[in-house]
Amino acid sequence: MKRCVIGSTVQSIYASAFNYCKGMHEAYFLGDRPDSVGANIFAKTASDFTIYYDAAKAATWAPSGEIKWGEYPIAPATFHTVRFLDVDHSVLLEQPVAEGHAAMLPPEPQREEATFTGWSSDTSNVQQDMDVLALYDGLTDKVTVNVIAGENGTVDPLGETACFYDGELKLTIQPNEGYHTDRVLVNGEITACEDNTLTLEHIRSNTTVTVLFARNTYTVSLADGLTGNVFAALPVEYGKDAVLPEATPWHEGYHFTGWSADGRNITADCTITANYEQNSYTVRFVDYDGTELSVQTVLHGEAAELPASPAREGYTFVGWSGDVSAVTGDMTVTALYAVKTCTVFFTDWDGTVLKTQEVNYGEDAEAPQAPSREGYTFTGWSGDYTNVTESRILMAQYERLLFTVRFVDYDGTELSSQSVFWGEAAAAPEAPAREGYTFTGWDANFSNIRKDLTVTAQYRFVLSFADVSETDWFCEDVRWAVENGIFQGVGNGLFAPEQALTRGQLVTVLYRMAGSPEPKAEANFRDVAADSYYAKAVAWANENGIVLGMGDGTFDPDSAVTREQMVTIFFRYAKFCGVKTEAGTLDAFRDAASVSDYAREAMGWAVKAGLVKGDGQDLMPKATASRAQAAAILHRFAAVVEK
């Protein structure tokens, strides 16, 4: 009767679990229980096939169906592991086999260089764990590895070892104490090995391995016992003595006392330390007459302890003749004295020493030049410096400077007058009021007074026109023009910013800008009445070459002034005021050709001076100028004139 074993790793008993059970009559299931059992698993088995299981492990499942089940101990008590190996020792199949039973044979292996001929061992009655090797026709199943070990070490295995063809052999190398593996030669070629282990893989021919050993060389590090630094490294072979040098690192204040070891019979890397001891010295303290005051033993670089300061009638002890804070040799230190004097320190208010003077007892000190202090007046010193009998500190005395701060209105009216100490702040009076204006602050900073100061109230003119908003582009231009008396409203609380400006109005505002001077004669135009509001302005402008009239004896005062006429009049007024009029170009504007010949020079100047900008593309020279535009250009023109 033939039996097989189902391993404990099989969880589902289907036909695939029994592919190797053909011709068997019994199977032994080693697991706890199968997860599932197929009804047709016996298609490839004998008709009287029986599965034996461990009843103790099958508490949670019951065998059923068409399967024949049996319980241990019918199954053998002992199992062995059978491994089927290819010629290169790769595992083809590993299985548990009940003792006395047959192992399942794996499929025949295939190799290109040889033909499979069978297995190296009979597995029909397994009695122990077995490795079974595949046999091939044309391949030698055994090769020889000859291992040779040099002196001072051994190799395991040593000598000749028979190996399977294409198999492997692990060599363990053990150098003697004090030696190391120098070289490993495989068939005469140097081969690397790690941790004294060499594994020969895929052995296909007889191989010779030679292992050579060499004596270890160790490093003896010579260390400085004070710094810990290694100052020399000596190579020494195993078991030999290190030759220690006589010269060692020099350290001020120390002397060499020997080595921490003798350096004999070196068997490992080691450190030998140079030992040192600190030098010691004798320090004698003596008085001016040689009297011994103290004797001390002091280590190199350390400080001696100063004895109590000695006393000498008529003198002041001032110290010792030598520095004992870091002793480097035997010393005799003598007490030093000076005739008794007093020190007078003249200091400034902040403690800065202005002068230090040594004065013999009972004499007068000489004061330094009177110091200065910003914001203060020097008044003298804090004490007497005549007949000095002891050291003293005299501090400069000061009185703080006081300044007058006047707050005045726009017209010079004094609003407040204060006395303020240097560096302090003045107190602003109540904000003043001015009809038609809003108070905006003061024209000077009075938070840190350093001199007499006059502070003037600042105002902003208040526009009261219903048709001029603070957000209008021309608001500040109109404010300037009205505040300076150049423009006035048109009545009823209106400014009429979009209303066209007449020639008479334009000449009038220029006349006001000029300060309204008295003309030499009346206007010589028949359409300018002597009692008209613009009569004097036209007469003044005409006699100064600012306006020339229309060429027919008229001035046409009520006609709206065009942009090129306005620019031409400004141009002449600028020359009248002595303003430099540099010519500009009109090439950037599309309608440059439409500028009249008489106005081209004036328009070029106005563009360059920034008085007119057009709409970005056109100058619109023939268009009339509004009151708002005129105020804006006049404002810009005033800035040009001021320059």
Secondary structure as the mmCIF struct_conf table of DSSP 4:
data_model
#
loop_
_struct_conf.conf_type_id
_struct_conf.id
_struct_conf.beg_label_comp_id
_struct_conf.beg_label_asym_id
_struct_conf.beg_label_seq_id
_struct_conf.end_label_comp_id
_struct_conf.end_label_asym_id
_struct_conf.end_label_seq_id
STRN STRN1 ARG A 3 ILE A 6
TURN_TY1_P TURN_TY1_P1 SER A 8 THR A 9
STRN STRN2 SER A 12 ILE A 13
BEND BEND1 TYR A 14 TYR A 14
HELX_RH_3T_P HELX_RH_3T_P1 ALA A 15 CYS A 21
TURN_TY1_P TURN_TY1_P2 LYS A 22 GLY A 23
BEND BEND2 HIS A 25 HIS A 25
STRN STRN3 GLU A 26 PHE A 29
BEND BEND3 GLY A 31 ASP A 32
BEND BEND4 ASP A 35 ASP A 35
STRN STRN4 SER A 36 VAL A 37
TURN_TY1_P TURN_TY1_P3 ALA A 39 LYS A 44
BEND BEND5 THR A 45 THR A 45
TURN_TY1_P TURN_TY1_P4 SER A 47 ASP A 48
STRN STRN5 THR A 50 TYR A 53
HELX_RH_3T_P HELX_RH_3T_P2 ALA A 55 LYS A 57
TURN_TY1_P TURN_TY1_P5 ALA A 59 THR A 60
TURN_TY1_P TURN_TY1_P6 GLY A 65 GLU A 66
STRN STRN6 LYS A 68 GLU A 71
TURN_TY1_P TURN_TY1_P7 TYR A 72 PRO A 73
BEND BEND6 ILE A 74 ALA A 75
BEND BEND7 ALA A 77 ALA A 77
STRN STRN7 PHE A 79 LEU A 85
TURN_TY1_P TURN_TY1_P8 VAL A 87 ASP A 88
STRN STRN8 VAL A 91 ALA A 98
TURN_TY1_P TURN_TY1_P9 GLU A 99 GLY A 100
BEND BEND8 HIS A 101 HIS A 101
HELX_LH_PP_P HELX_LH_PP_P1 ALA A 102 PRO A 109
STRN STRN9 ARG A 111 ARG A 111
TURN_TY1_P TURN_TY1_P10 GLU A 112 GLU A 113
STRN STRN10 ALA A 114 ALA A 114
STRN STRN11 THR A 115 TRP A 119
BEND BEND9 SER A 120 SER A 121
BEND BEND10 SER A 124 ASN A 125
BEND BEND11 GLN A 128 GLN A 128
STRN STRN12 MET A 130 ASP A 137
TURN_TY1_P TURN_TY1_P11 GLY A 138 GLY A 138
BEND BEND12 LEU A 139 LEU A 139
BEND BEND13 ASP A 141 ASP A 141
STRN STRN13 LYS A 142 ALA A 149
BEND BEND14 GLU A 151 ASN A 152
STRN STRN14 GLY A 153 ASP A 156
BEND BEND15 PRO A 157 PRO A 157
STRN STRN15 GLY A 159 PHE A 164
TURN_TY1_P TURN_TY1_P12 TYR A 165 ASP A 166
STRN STRN16 GLY A 167 PRO A 175
HELX_LH_PP_P HELX_LH_PP_P2 ASN A 176 ASN A 176
TURN_TY1_P TURN_TY1_P13 GLU A 177 GLY A 178
STRN STRN17 TYR A 179 VAL A 186
TURN_TY1_P TURN_TY1_P14 ASN A 187 GLY A 188
STRN STRN18 GLU A 189 ILE A 190
STRN STRN19 GLU A 194 GLU A 194
TURN_TY1_P TURN_TY1_P15 ASP A 195 ASN A 196
STRN STRN20 THR A 197 ILE A 203
BEND BEND16 SER A 205 SER A 205
STRN STRN21 THR A 207 ARG A 215
STRN STRN22 THR A 217 ASP A 224
TURN_TY1_P TURN_TY1_P16 GLY A 225 THR A 227
STRN STRN23 VAL A 230 GLU A 237
TURN_TY1_P TURN_TY1_P17 TYR A 238 GLY A 239
HELX_LH_PP_P HELX_LH_PP_P3 LYS A 240 ALA A 242
BEND BEND17 GLU A 246 GLU A 246
TURN_TY1_P TURN_TY1_P18 GLU A 252 GLY A 253
STRN STRN24 TYR A 254 TRP A 259
BEND BEND18 SER A 260 ALA A 261
BEND BEND19 ASN A 265 ASN A 265
BEND BEND20 ALA A 268 ALA A 268
STRN STRN25 CYS A 270 GLN A 278
STRN STRN26 SER A 280 VAL A 286
TURN_TY1_P TURN_TY1_P19 TYR A 288 ASP A 289
STRN STRN27 GLU A 292 LEU A 299
TURN_TY1_P TURN_TY1_P20 HIS A 300 GLY A 301
HELX_LH_PP_P HELX_LH_PP_P4 GLU A 302 PRO A 310
TURN_TY1_P TURN_TY1_P21 GLU A 313 GLY A 314
STRN STRN28 TYR A 315 TRP A 320
BEND BEND21 SER A 321 GLY A 322
BEND BEND22 SER A 325 ALA A 326
BEND BEND23 GLY A 329 GLY A 329
STRN STRN29 MET A 331 VAL A 339
STRN STRN30 THR A 341 THR A 347
TURN_TY1_P TURN_TY1_P22 TRP A 349 ASP A 350
BEND BEND24 GLY A 351 GLY A 351
STRN STRN31 VAL A 353 ASN A 360
TURN_TY1_P TURN_TY1_P23 TYR A 361 GLY A 362
HELX_LH_PP_P HELX_LH_PP_P5 GLU A 363 ALA A 365
HELX_LH_PP_P HELX_LH_PP_P6 GLN A 369 PRO A 371
TURN_TY1_P TURN_TY1_P24 GLU A 374 GLY A 375
STRN STRN32 TYR A 376 TRP A 381
BEND BEND25 SER A 382 GLY A 383
BEND BEND26 THR A 386 ASN A 387
BEND BEND27 GLU A 390 GLU A 390
STRN STRN33 ARG A 392 ARG A 400
STRN STRN34 LEU A 402 VAL A 408
TURN_TY1_P TURN_TY1_P25 TYR A 410 ASP A 411
BEND BEND28 GLY A 412 GLY A 412
STRN STRN35 GLU A 414 PHE A 421
TURN_TY1_P TURN_TY1_P26 TRP A 422 GLY A 423
HELX_LH_PP_P HELX_LH_PP_P7 GLU A 424 ALA A 428
HELX_LH_PP_P HELX_LH_PP_P8 GLU A 430 PRO A 432
TURN_TY1_P TURN_TY1_P27 GLU A 435 GLY A 436
STRN STRN36 TYR A 437 TRP A 442
BEND BEND29 ASP A 443 ALA A 444
BEND BEND30 SER A 447 ASN A 448
BEND BEND31 LYS A 451 LYS A 451
STRN STRN37 LEU A 453 PHE A 461
HELX_LH_PP_P HELX_LH_PP_P9 VAL A 462 LEU A 463
TURN_TY1_P TURN_TY1_P28 ALA A 466 ASP A 467
TURN_TY1_P TURN_TY1_P29 GLU A 470 THR A 471
BEND BEND32 ASP A 472 ASP A 472
TURN_TY1_P TURN_TY1_P30 TRP A 473 PHE A 474
HELX_RH_AL_P HELX_RH_AL_P1 CYS A 475 GLU A 483
TURN_TY1_P TURN_TY1_P31 ASN A 484 GLY A 485
BEND BEND33 ILE A 486 ILE A 486
STRN STRN38 GLY A 491 GLY A 491
TURN_TY1_P TURN_TY1_P32 ASN A 492 GLY A 493
STRN STRN39 LEU A 494 LEU A 494
TURN_TY1_P TURN_TY1_P33 PRO A 497 GLU A 498
BEND BEND34 GLN A 499 GLN A 499
STRN STRN40 ALA A 500 ALA A 500
HELX_LH_PP_P HELX_LH_PP_P10 LEU A 501 LEU A 501
STRN STRN41 THR A 502 THR A 502
HELX_RH_AL_P HELX_RH_AL_P2 ARG A 503 MET A 513
TURN_TY1_P TURN_TY1_P34 ALA A 514 GLY A 515
HELX_LH_PP_P HELX_LH_PP_P11 PRO A 517 PRO A 519
BEND BEND35 LYS A 520 ALA A 521
TURN_TY1_P TURN_TY1_P35 ARG A 526 ASP A 527
BEND BEND36 VAL A 528 VAL A 528
TURN_TY1_P TURN_TY1_P36 ALA A 530 ASP A 531
BEND BEND37 SER A 532 SER A 532
TURN_TY1_P TURN_TY1_P37 TYR A 533 TYR A 534
HELX_RH_AL_P HELX_RH_AL_P3 ALA A 535 GLU A 543
TURN_TY1_P TURN_TY1_P38 ASN A 544 GLY A 545
BEND BEND38 ILE A 546 ILE A 546
BEND BEND39 GLY A 551 GLY A 553
TURN_TY1_P TURN_TY1_P39 PRO A 557 ASP A 558
BEND BEND40 SER A 559 SER A 559
STRN STRN42 ALA A 560 ALA A 560
HELX_LH_PP_P HELX_LH_PP_P12 VAL A 561 VAL A 561
STRN STRN43 THR A 562 THR A 562
HELX_RH_AL_P HELX_RH_AL_P4 ARG A 563 PHE A 576
TURN_TY1_P TURN_TY1_P40 CYS A 577 GLY A 578
TURN_TY1_P TURN_TY1_P41 ASP A 587 ALA A 588
BEND BEND41 PHE A 589 PHE A 589
TURN_TY1_P TURN_TY1_P42 ARG A 590 ASP A 591
HELX_RH_3T_P HELX_RH_3T_P3 ALA A 592 SER A 594
BEND BEND42 VAL A 595 VAL A 595
HELX_RH_AL_P HELX_RH_AL_P5 ASP A 597 ALA A 609
TURN_TY1_P TURN_TY1_P43 GLY A 610 GLY A 610
BEND BEND43 LEU A 611 LEU A 611
TURN_TY1_P TURN_TY1_P44 GLY A 614 ASP A 615
BEND BEND44 GLY A 616 GLN A 617
TURN_TY1_P TURN_TY1_P45 PRO A 621 LYS A 622
BEND BEND45 ALA A 623 ALA A 623
STRN STRN44 THR A 624 THR A 624
HELX_LH_PP_P HELX_LH_PP_P13 ALA A 625 ALA A 625
STRN STRN45 SER A 626 SER A 626
HELX_RH_AL_P HELX_RH_AL_P6 ARG A 627 GLU A 642
#
